[in-house]
Amino acid sequence: MRWLEHRIPPPLAGGLAGVAMWFIARATGDLALNQGLRILVAALLAAAGVAFALAGGQAFRRAQTTVNPLKPEAASSLVVVGVYRHTRNPMYVGFACMLLGWAVYLAAPLTLLGPVLFVAFITRFQILPEERALAEKFGPEFEAYRQKVRRWL
């Protein structure tokens, strides 16, 4: 399945997961949860997700390196500052948080498969190939960073 590596842009994968979650929620029904609390929790998760994703993108722009996830070999520097001190993949963490917020908003238990499958897909077809490219390009510097900072959180 290597042919799928770096083929589907992560925002598209997240969007497809979100659409699938909506269809699942419509097909399975939702839980009777307090709407105000549900919306608050969903909004907080989505806001955290947006903050992670924006912080990751901003750190890349400051380092003047590519934000294109389909071409990790084009990276001009290894970004290890800011939010990258806490997670090696803040933009993907952000997407996962947004999907989790969407699942809470939809209040259908099966929609929790969306963020889980997104994380599994992104790990296998985006992150692992990115890590191979970064290890090849940055060698011991990337290995030291990888030993110090977690892939997700």
N, C-alpha and C positions, 0 to 999 in steps of 0.2 A: 504493500500500500504506500510505498515511498512516493509514488506519483502524485499523491494528495498533499505532500509536504509543500508548504508555501504557495498553495494554489488558491485557497479561499481567504480573502482578507478578513482578519478578525472582526472588524465591525459588521461585515456581512454575515459571518457565522453567528455573531451575537444577535443580529436582527432576525435571522432565520429562526434561531432558538426562541426569541421573543414571540414571533408570529405563531410558531408551533405551540408555545405555551398558551396563547390566547385560544387557539382552536381546541386544545385539550381542556381548558377551563370551560369552554362552551359545551363541550361534549360530556363532561363529567359532573358539572355543577360545582357549587362552591360551598364552603363551610359558613355557618351562621356566626360570623365574628362581628364584634363591634366595629362599625364602619369607620368611625373617627379614629380609633386606635390603629386599625388596619392601615388607613391612609397615612397616618403619622409615621408608623414604622416603615412603610413602603417609601415614603418621601425621604426619611433619614437614610435608609439604605441606598436609595438612588443618589442622593446628594453626596454621600461618602464615595460612591462609585465614580461620580463625575469628578470629584476632587482628586481621587487617585489618578484617574486617567489624565486629567489636565496637568497635574503635577509631574507625571511621567513625561508627557509631551513637552512641557516647558523645560524640563531638565535636558532633554535631547536638543531642543532648540538652543539653549544656552551653550551647550557643548558643541554646537554647530555640526551635528551628525544627523544622519538620516533617521526619519521616523517611519520609513517605509518598511513594514514588517515582512514584506515579500522578498526583500533584498538585504538580509543581515550582513552579507559580505561587503556591502557598501558602507558599513559603519566606519567612521573616521576616528572615533575614540570610544573607549569603554567608559560609560557613565556609571559612577559609583557614589554620587553625592545626592543630597536631598532625599526624596522618597526612596531612591535606590539604595539607601543604607538599610532599609527595612524589608524590601522585597525586590527581587530581580525583575519582576514583571508587573509594575504598578498599573499599566494600562489594561492588562488582562484582568488583574484583580478588580479594577474599576468596572469593566464590563460584567464580570461575575457578580459584583455587588448590585449593579443595576438590574441584572436578571433576577437576583434574589429579591430585590425590592418589587419587581414586577410580579413575581410569584406570590409574595405577601399580599399585594394589591388584589390579585386575581382570587386569592383565598381558596384555591383548589389544590388539594394535596399533591396530585400527580404533576402539577406544574413545577414542583421542586426538581423534577428530572431535567428541566431546562438548564439551570445553572450547573448541575452535576455533569450533564453531557457536554456542555460548553467547555467546562474545565478539562474534562477528559480529552475532547477533540483538540483543544488549543494546546494542551500539554504534548500530545502525541504528534500533531501535524504542524505545529508552529514553534513551540518552545524548544523541544528536543533538537530539531534541525537548527534553530537559532543558536543554541548552545554549542552544537558542533562547529558552526561557522565562527562563532566568537572564540572558541578554544583554539581553532586553527589560526585565526588572525591575531589574537592577543596572548596566546600561550599561557605562561605562568601567572601573568597578571589576572587573567580571567579565572584561572583555577583557584587562586587565592581568594578572589572575590566570591566565587561559587562556594567555597568552603565556609565563608563567613556569613553570607546572606542567603536566606531561604528563597526557593523558587517562587512560592506563593506568599504566604504570611508566616 
